[in-house]
Structures are given as C-alpha cells and as structure tokens.
Amino acid sequence: MDNLIERYVYDVTRRLPEKDREEVSKELKSNIYDMLPENADENERKMVLYNLGSPASLAEKYRQKPRYLISPAVYEDYVRVLKWVLPLVGVVVLVIGMILGAIDAIKDGMVDLPYLISNTLSKGIAMGISAVFQALIWTTVGFVIADRTGAKANKSKEQEWRVEDLPDALPDDRGKIKLSDSIAELVLTGVFSVLGILICSGVLPVAFVIQNGDTQIRTLFSSTFLASCVPAIAVMAILGVGACIFKIKVRRWTPIVCGAVVVSTIINMCIMIYLLNRPDLFSTEFIAFLQSVDWSSFDPLGFMEVGGVNLFVVFIAIVIVVCSLAECGQAVYKTLKYKIQ
C-alpha cells in the first residue's frame, strides 16, 4: 500500500517542536483525507500533496514562532549536548583554575591558609564559569552552523520538491550518527586541544612534586618535548575537527565518514607514538628526582630498577595503539553493518 501521505506528514511534523507534532499530524492527515475523493488513486494523492506545497514551507506555516536560533529539528540534541558538555568542561577548568590559584599564591610567598584558599577558589570559579560560557557559545555556534547548512540545502531544493523525495514515515536509523554526539565531540576536541597547547606552552603546570615539606613545581617533560607537542596537538585538532565536520554534514556511517575517522585516528596514533619515543621526553630535573628517590620501600617488585619509566612509556604506547585500532574497527564495523543491512 502506498504510504505517501504518512511520509508527507512525517516530513512536515519532524520540523516542528515535539509538543506540537502529534496535534499537527492529526490535523494535517484530516485535511489531506478531506481533500481526497473516495477511492483516490496514487496520482490524485500526489496532486493533493503538491497543492499543499513542500513540507518545509508547510511546517513554517504551522509554527507559531517561525524564527529560531536553534530550530526544533535539532533542539533536543542541542540540550542533550549542553547537559553533559558544560558540567564536564566546567569541572575540568575549575580544577585547573584552582591549581593555578594555588601556584600564584605560593609564588607570591603568601602561604597564609585563608589567603591560599581564597585565591585558589576565586581563580578556579572564575576560570570555570568562563569556560562554561565559552563551551556554551561554541556549542551553540556549532549547532547553528549545522542547522543553517541543512536549512539552506532544503531551501535550494524547495522549488524542485517532488513527492518521490519524501523520507520514510518511519525513518531508518541504521548507520545514523547522532548530531549531538558529533557536536559534543567537536566542542570537546577544541576545548582540550586548547588546554593541551596551553600546557605545552608553559601557561599551565604539568606536574607537582612535594619534597622535604616544601611545595616545589617540577617540570615532568622537557621544554623541547613540550615545544614539539604544540604543532602536533594543532595537527591532531585539525584532523579531529575535520572528522567531526564530516559526521555533522553526512550524519551517517558512509565510506567517506569512515575513511575520515580512520585516517584521523591512524595519523593521531602515529603522532602520539612518535612523541612518546622522543629521547627528550622527560626533563633532566624529573629524571634526577626519580633517581634520588629510594624506591625499595614501595616498589617490592623492583619495577623501577628494571627500567620502570621506559616500561611505563611502552605500556602507554600499547594503550594508545589498542584504543586507536578499536576506534577504527568500530567505525569500519558500523559502516559495513549499515551497508549489509
């Protein structure tokens, strides 16, 4: 049985706020069937739908407030992203801000406990609130761009609208990529890339070591290694953002999207493995600190004596390789599964 009417009604209501969809669906179906003669054939049904106009233009007429910054089609995804991106970014930057506040107080020689707590909390809260607003702005911008891009594509096709172009009444979600997941990944990639560049540039501290009762800030990695990480992080960020843009644009696991994810992941993995194998990975200060520590009291297996630092680096490299290959395998699996079904 032909389901053109169901497909048309779905295409109209999916562009409306969720609370209005059921009511509009009933009203629109009633209007369509009133316009049809008894025992209408397929051509008569098509003629009625063409007379009603494109689903996009009809949906615009049903809206009480036709203009939105974030349209109803993506609003639920937008809210879902904000619910977990904002707290995550806020907490991470809050902790970093508190650490920086403590460093500033110690560098100023102000070890008074009330001042230390006040400076730590004030800087942490200020940076946390600022980061939340930044994440909110960039998340909103990402959704607006994605939404407007889709809207322009629909408008360009509106005059060429055909009944045959209607989506299924029950949309096929096989291989579908949630817009909220892609935009959240895009925002987090940008935020943590900026944090990584700030750390490698020396703006944020890398490690703390408390020794002999005095708080001393020691650099875990060498300055040359950190300097080499800045362009590496920038390249990885560009690749990650590119993969996210493909996901946002296509929204399905196609070979192109899969290829973008696999290429980005493999290149990022190679960059991280290269960085881990640099001979100037750790600073001389940190290596000297490790050598000055008596590990026998809390290293009964002799891990450090067997070359614990090098083994730890190898372990991290293995974890990176396994996680990267798992991500590539997941992308390939989702793409093939969608094609096979």
N, C-alpha and C positions, 0 to 999 in steps of 0.2 A: 504493500500500500504506500502511495506517495505521501511523504511527510513534509512537504514544502511549507505548510502553514506552521507546523511545530518549529521548523528550522528558522523561519522568519521571526516568529515570536521570540525565540531564544536570542536571536541576533539583536533584537531591539532591547529586551529586558536586561541582557548582560551589561549594557552600557548605563544602566540606572542604579541608584542606590539600592542596596539589598532589601531594605524595608519596603520599597515600592514595587519590587519585581512581581510578587505574586498578584497584587491587585491589578497592575498594568497588564499582566499576562492574561488574566481572566477577561478584562475589558477589551483588550485587543482581539482575542480569539472570538469573543461575542460579536464584535464589529465586523470581523472578516466573514464569519459564517452568515451574518445578516446580509452581507453584500453578495454572497454567492447564491446562485439559483439552485434548486433541488437537483441532485444527481450531477453536480458540476464535474466537468472533466478537467484534465490537467491544464489545458490551455486557459480555461476560464479561471482556474485558481491563480495561474501566473498573471493573468490580466489584472485581477484584483490586487495582487501584491505590487505590481508595477504602478498601479494607480495610487497606492498608499505611499510610494516613494521608497528610497533607500532606508535600511534600518537605522543608519547613523542619523539621518535627518529627522526621522520619526521619533527616535529616542530623545533628540534635542527638544522636540515639541512637548514631550511628556515631562521634562524636567521643570520643577517649579523655579529652580535657580540654575539657569543653563550654564553659568560660568563657574569653573572650579580651578583652583591651583593644582590640586590633586584630584583627578576625576574618580568617580565611583568605581570605575573598572579596575583601578589599582589601589584604591584607598585602603582596603583590608590588608593587602600586602605591605603597604606603607606603615600602617600602625603596628603590624607584626614585627617588622624590622626595628622600629623605634623601641619596642618593648624590651628587646634584648641587646641591641647595639648601644643605646645610650647608657644603661647601667654598666655594661662591660667597659666601655671607654671611660666613663666617669670614675669607676673604681680604680682602674689601672693608672690613670693620670693622677688621681688623688694620692695614691701611694707614692708615685714618683715625686709629686709636689711636696709631700711630707718629708721624703728623704732629702730633697734639695733644701727645704727649710731647715732641717737639722744640720746640714752641711754649712749653710750660711751662718747659722748661729755659732757653730764650732769654729769656723774660720775667723769670725769676728771676736773670738775669745769669750763669748757670752755663754758660759756653761751653767748659768743660773737656771734651775729646773723650770720655774714658771715662764721665764723668757723663752727657753728652749721649746716648751710645749706650745706656747702661744705662737711662736714663729713657725713651728712645724705645722700646726693645724691651719693657721691662716693661709700659708702658701699652698698647702695641699688642697684646701677647699677652693681657693681662688683658681688654681690650675684645673681642678676637677670640674668646676662649673663652666669655665671657659671651654674645656674640651667637650663637654656635653653640648654646649651651644654650637661649637664647630661641627660636631658629628650630626647634630640636628640639621644644620644648614646644608651640609654636603649630602646627607641622605635625601633631604627634600629636593635639592638640585638634581640629584641622580634620578629620582622618580619623575620630576617634571620633564627632564630631557627625554626619558624613556617613554613617558606618556604622550608628550607632544610629537615625538617622532612617529609613534603609531597613529596619532590623530591626523598628522599631515598625510601619511600614507593612505589613510582611509578617505580623506577629502579629495585627494588626487584621483581616487578611483570611484568617487561618488557618482560622477556623471556617466561612468562606464558600468554602473552597477547592473548585475544580472542575477536572476534567481538562482542560476546554477552555482554562483559564488557563495551562497549561504552556507554557514557552518552547520555541522550536525547539531540536532536538537540536544542530544546528549554528547557533549564534547569528548573526544578521545584524548585521555590524559597520558597515553603511553609515550614515554620519552619526553614528557614535558618538564621543563626546568622552571621552578617557581621564580617569579620575578623578585620576590622578597629575598630569597636566598642569594641571587646574583648581586643585587644592590647591596645587601649586607656584606657580602664578600668584597665588593668593590670599596665600600667605606672602610672596612677593617684593613684591607690591603694598604690603602692610603694612609690611615692613621698610624699603623705600626711601621710602615716604611719611614714615615717622618720621624717617629721615635727612634728607629734604628739609625737613621742618619744623624740625629742629634747626639745619640750615644757615641757613635764613631767619630763625631766632630769634637768630642770632649765637653759638650754642653751638659750632658747627663753623666753621672758616675757609673762605672761599670761594676766595681766590686768594693766591699768593705772588709777590712781585717782588724779585729780588736786584739791588741798585743800589749802586754805589760800594763794593763789597766788604762791605757791611753787609746783614744779612738784615732786611728790613722787611716787615711784614704790611700789605698794602694791600687795601682792600675793592673788589672788582670791581663789585658792584652797589650802588646807593644804598639807604640804610636804609628809605626809604619804599617802594621797589620790593620789597624783601625782606619788609617787613611785609604788603604786599598779597598776597604769594605764599603766606603761611600759610593763610588761608581758601581760597585757590584750590587748594592741594595737598590740603587736607582734603576739599573737594568732589570733586576728581578721585579721591581714595582711596575715598570712599564709592561713587562710581559704579563704579569698578573692582571693589570688593568685591562690590557688587550683581550685576554681570555674572558674576563668578566663582561666586557662590551659585546663580544660575540654571543655570550649567553643571553644578555639582555636583549640583543637585537633579534636573535633567532628563537630563543625560548624553547628549543627542543634539542635533543641529543642527535644532531646530524653529524655526518663525517667531518664537515668543516669545524664545527664546535669541538668535536672530539679531538681533531688534529691540533686545534689551537691550545686545548688543555694539555695534551700530551707533550707538544713541543715546549710550551711554557714550563711544564713540570720538569722535563728532562734537562732543559738548559739551566733552570734554577738549581737542580740537583748537582749538575756538573760544577756550577759556580761555587756552591757551598762545599763540595768535596775539595775543590782546588784551594779554597781559603783555609780549610782545616789542615791541608798538607803543607801550608807555608811554613818554612823554618822559623820565621819570626812571629809565630802565633802568640806565644806568651811573652810578657815583658821580663827583662832580666830581674827586675825588682820582685816579681811574683815567683820566679824560679828560685831566687835566693831565699825567699821566705819559705818555700816548700822544703828547701834543703836544710834550713835552720830548725825545722820542726822535728821533734822526736816522735816518729810515727809508731814506735813499738807498743806504746801504751794503748792505742785504739786501732791498730791495724794488725790483728793477730795472724792474718793470712799472708802478711808480707806483700800486700798489693803494691804499695809504693816502691818497695825495694826491687820489685820485678819490672818496674817501669810503669807505675800506675798512671801517670799523666798521659803517656803515649797510648796505653791500653784504653784509657777513657776516651781519648780522641777517636780511636778506631771504633769504639762502641757507638759514639755519637754518629760517626760516618755511616755505620751499618744501619742505625735507626733511620737516618735521612734517606738512604737508598731504599730500604724496605717501605717506608711511608710514601716515597715518590712513586715507586713501582706499583704500590697498592692503589694510589690515586689514578695512575694511568690505566691500570687494569679495570678499575671501576668505571672510568669514562668509556673505555672500549666496550665493556660488558653492557652498559646502558645503551650505547649506540647500536650494538649488534642485536640486543634484545628488542629494541624498538623496530629495527628493520625486519627481524624474523617474524614478529607477531603480525 
